[in-house]
Amino acid sequence: MLLAADIGNSHTVVGLLDGDEVACHWRVSTDERRTADEWVVLVRGLLADAGRRDAVTGIAVCSAVPSVLHEWREMLGRHFHAVPSVVVEPGVRTGVPVLTDNPREVGTDRIMNALAALRLYGGPAIVVDFGTATTFDVVSPAGQYVGGAIAPGIEISLEALGRRGAQLREVELVRPRSVIAKNTVEALQSGMLFGVASQVEGIVARMIAELGVDATEVTVVATGHLASLVQGECSCFTEHAPWLTLHGLRLVFDRNA
């Protein structure tokens, strides 16, 4: 079974894949102070709790946090040296041409999303990943990664309002009763949820127009741990794939290991 890890700025998603099925999955905090020895204790503990401690036959990792990736490299070299592993970085074969000004600066998680969307649904496709940032990634009809957009994520936007607004506070991210809110808590929830939904629909529509294709030809995929909150408020999404990045890691592992 493949152990796949998507190391994000706020959270790390770890999944155990049996073929193309995600058998187990976990989401833990991405702590830059966590050492390689602490990571191995955490990973082995998760596997043991699932009764899969000795099931790992391969490991694939992508990361948006260089310092954490360094500790994962240490962990793989010292504690999983007998297990084939692939760390996604520039030079690793993905099968997706990256047509940007500087392909090396595109986040590897975004390339994994584009790869998985292309293989699962074909092009053209747009992936919207709701994480620390809300990212938009575009795959052309020819299967090329042609660029995207990055917006502040839902959680950090809400946190910023709570810190900078004298009479505002952090609230639970849930759907309010209506767009026109009757209290401060629901006003924050309304502005955040429906504001992000409108932003997503607007950016996706502009991207489809720039691609010069019919909107019915484009697969629009929602992913990330906050996707389920926004997906139902947008008419543009055709697919919801919560483990899209993990599937991209599986595809890259199969290609490179």
C-alpha positions in Angstrom: 0.0 0.0 0.0 1.2 3.5 -0.8 1.6 6.1 2.0 0.9 9.5 0.4 1.6 12.8 2.3 0.5 16.2 1.2 2.3 18.7 3.4 0.4 22.0 3.4 1.1 25.3 5.2 -1.4 24.6 8.0 -2.2 20.9 7.8 -0.7 17.7 6.5 -3.0 15.2 4.8 -1.7 11.6 5.1 -3.4 8.8 3.2 -2.9 5.1 2.8 -3.9 4.0 -0.8 -4.7 0.5 -1.8 -4.5 0.8 -5.6 -6.7 3.8 -6.5 -8.8 3.6 -3.3 -8.0 5.7 -0.2 -8.2 3.0 2.5 -7.3 5.4 5.4 -6.7 9.1 5.8 -5.7 11.5 8.5 -5.2 15.3 8.7 -2.7 16.6 11.2 -1.2 20.0 11.9 1.9 21.0 10.0 4.3 22.0 12.8 7.6 23.4 11.5 9.2 22.5 14.8 8.4 18.8 14.5 11.5 16.8 14.0 12.0 13.7 11.8 11.9 11.5 14.9 8.6 13.1 16.0 7.2 12.6 12.5 8.0 8.9 12.5 6.4 8.4 15.8 3.3 10.2 14.5 3.1 8.3 11.2 3.7 4.9 12.8 1.2 5.7 15.4 -1.5 6.5 12.8 -0.7 3.3 10.9 -0.7 1.2 14.0 -4.0 2.6 15.1 -5.5 1.6 11.8 -3.9 -1.8 12.0 -1.7 -1.1 8.9 1.7 -0.6 10.5 3.5 -3.1 8.2 1.3 -2.5 5.2 3.4 0.3 3.6 5.2 -0.7 0.4 5.8 2.8 -1.0 5.8 6.4 0.0 5.1 9.6 -2.0 5.4 13.1 -0.6 4.8 16.6 -1.8 5.2 19.7 0.3 4.6 23.5 0.4 6.9 23.9 3.5 10.6 23.4 2.8 11.6 23.0 6.4 9.0 20.3 7.0 10.0 18.5 3.8 13.6 18.5 5.1 12.5 16.6 8.2 10.4 14.1 6.0 13.5 13.4 3.9 15.4 12.7 7.2 12.6 10.4 8.3 12.5 8.5 5.0 16.2 8.0 4.9 16.6 6.9 8.5 13.3 5.1 9.3 11.9 4.0 5.9 15.1 3.4 4.0 13.9 0.0 2.8 10.7 1.4 1.4 10.7 2.9 -2.2 9.8 6.6 -2.0 9.3 9.5 -4.3 9.5 13.2 -3.2 7.8 15.4 -5.7 10.1 18.2 -6.7 11.4 19.9 -9.9 12.9 17.1 -12.1 10.4 14.4 -11.1 8.4 13.2 -14.0 4.7 13.9 -13.8 3.6 13.7 -17.4 2.1 17.2 -17.3 3.9 20.0 -19.2 4.0 23.1 -17.0 3.6 26.2 -19.2 4.3 29.0 -16.8 7.0 31.7 -16.6 8.9 29.7 -14.0 7.7 26.1 -13.6 9.9 25.5 -10.6 8.0 28.0 -8.5 4.6 26.2 -9.0 3.6 24.4 -5.8 4.0 20.6 -6.2 0.6 20.1 -4.6 -0.9 22.2 -7.4 0.8 20.0 -10.0 -0.5 16.9 -8.3 -4.0 18.3 -8.4 -3.7 19.1 -12.1 -2.3 15.7 -12.9 -5.0 13.8 -11.0 -7.8 16.0 -12.6 -6.3 15.3 -16.0 -6.1 11.5 -15.5 -9.5 11.2 -13.8 -11.6 13.6 -15.9 -9.5 14.7 -18.9 -8.9 18.3 -20.0 -9.9 21.0 -20.0 -10.2 21.2 -16.3 -10.1 23.7 -13.4 -9.2 22.6 -9.9 -10.2 24.8 -6.9 -8.4 23.7 -3.7 -9.8 25.1 -0.5 -6.9 25.1 1.9 -4.7 27.7 3.7 -5.0 29.5 0.4 -7.7 29.0 -2.2 -5.9 28.0 -5.3 -7.2 27.7 -8.9 -5.3 25.5 -11.3 -6.1 25.2 -15.0 -5.4 22.3 -17.4 -5.8 23.0 -21.1 -7.6 20.8 -23.6 -4.2 19.5 -24.6 -3.4 18.3 -21.0 -1.0 21.1 -20.2 -0.8 23.0 -16.9 -1.2 26.6 -18.1 -1.4 28.5 -14.8 -3.9 29.6 -12.2 -4.7 32.0 -9.4 -4.2 32.2 -5.6 -6.6 33.9 -3.2 -6.5 34.1 0.7 -8.0 31.0 2.2 -11.3 31.0 4.1 -9.9 30.3 7.5 -7.1 32.8 7.4 -9.4 35.5 6.0 -11.8 34.9 9.0 -8.9 34.9 11.4 -7.6 38.2 10.0 -11.0 39.8 10.5 -11.1 38.6 14.1 -7.7 40.1 14.8 -8.2 43.4 13.0 -11.8 44.1 13.8 -12.3 45.7 17.2 -15.8 44.3 17.6 -15.4 41.2 15.5 -14.4 37.7 16.7 -13.6 34.3 15.2 -16.7 32.3 14.5 -17.5 28.7 13.4 -17.4 28.2 9.7 -20.9 27.0 9.0 -23.7 28.1 6.6 -25.8 31.0 8.1 -29.5 31.0 8.0 -29.6 33.6 5.2 -27.4 36.0 3.2 -29.0 38.9 5.0 -27.7 38.3 8.5 -29.5 39.4 11.7 -26.5 39.3 14.0 -22.7 39.7 13.9 -21.8 36.0 14.0 -24.0 35.2 11.0 -22.9 38.4 9.2 -19.3 37.1 9.3 -20.4 33.7 8.2 -22.5 35.1 5.4 -19.8 37.4 4.1 -17.2 34.7 4.2 -19.1 31.8 2.8 -21.2 33.6 0.1 -18.3 36.0 -0.6 -16.0 33.1 -1.4 -18.6 31.3 -3.4 -19.1 34.4 -5.6 -15.3 34.8 -5.9 -15.0 31.2 -7.0 -17.7 31.4 -9.6 -16.4 34.7 -10.9 -12.8 33.5 -11.3 -13.8 30.2 -12.8 -16.0 32.0 -15.4 -13.1 34.3 -16.3 -10.7 31.3 -16.7 -13.1 29.5 -18.9 -13.5 32.6 -21.1 -9.7 32.9 -21.4 -9.4 29.2 -22.3 -11.8 30.0 -25.2 -13.8 26.8 -24.7 -17.5 26.1 -24.0 -18.2 26.0 -20.3 -19.9 22.6 -20.7 -16.6 21.1 -21.9 -14.7 22.1 -18.7 -14.6 19.9 -15.6 -14.4 22.0 -12.5 -13.2 20.1 -9.5 -13.5 21.1 -5.8 -11.0 19.7 -3.4 -9.4 20.5 0.0 -10.8 20.1 3.5 -13.1 23.1 3.2 -14.5 22.2 -0.2 -17.7 20.7 1.2 -18.5 24.0 2.9 -18.5 26.0 -0.4 -19.3 23.4 -3.0 -23.0 23.5 -2.5 -23.1 27.3 -2.9 -21.5 27.3 -6.3 -23.1 26.2 -9.6 -19.8 25.9 -11.4 -18.5 22.6 -9.8 -19.0 19.4 -11.7 -16.9 17.2 -9.4 -16.0 16.9 -5.7 -12.7 15.0 -5.1 -11.5 15.4 -1.5 -8.4 13.2 -2.0 -7.4 14.6 -5.4 -3.8 15.5 -4.3 -3.3 12.0 -2.9 -4.3 10.5 -6.2 -1.9 12.7 -7.9 0.9 11.4 -5.6 -0.1 7.9 -6.5 0.2 8.6 -10.2 3.6 10.2 -9.8 4.8 7.3 -7.6 3.7 4.8 -10.2 5.5 6.7 -12.9 8.8 7.2 -11.0 9.2 4.4 -8.5 
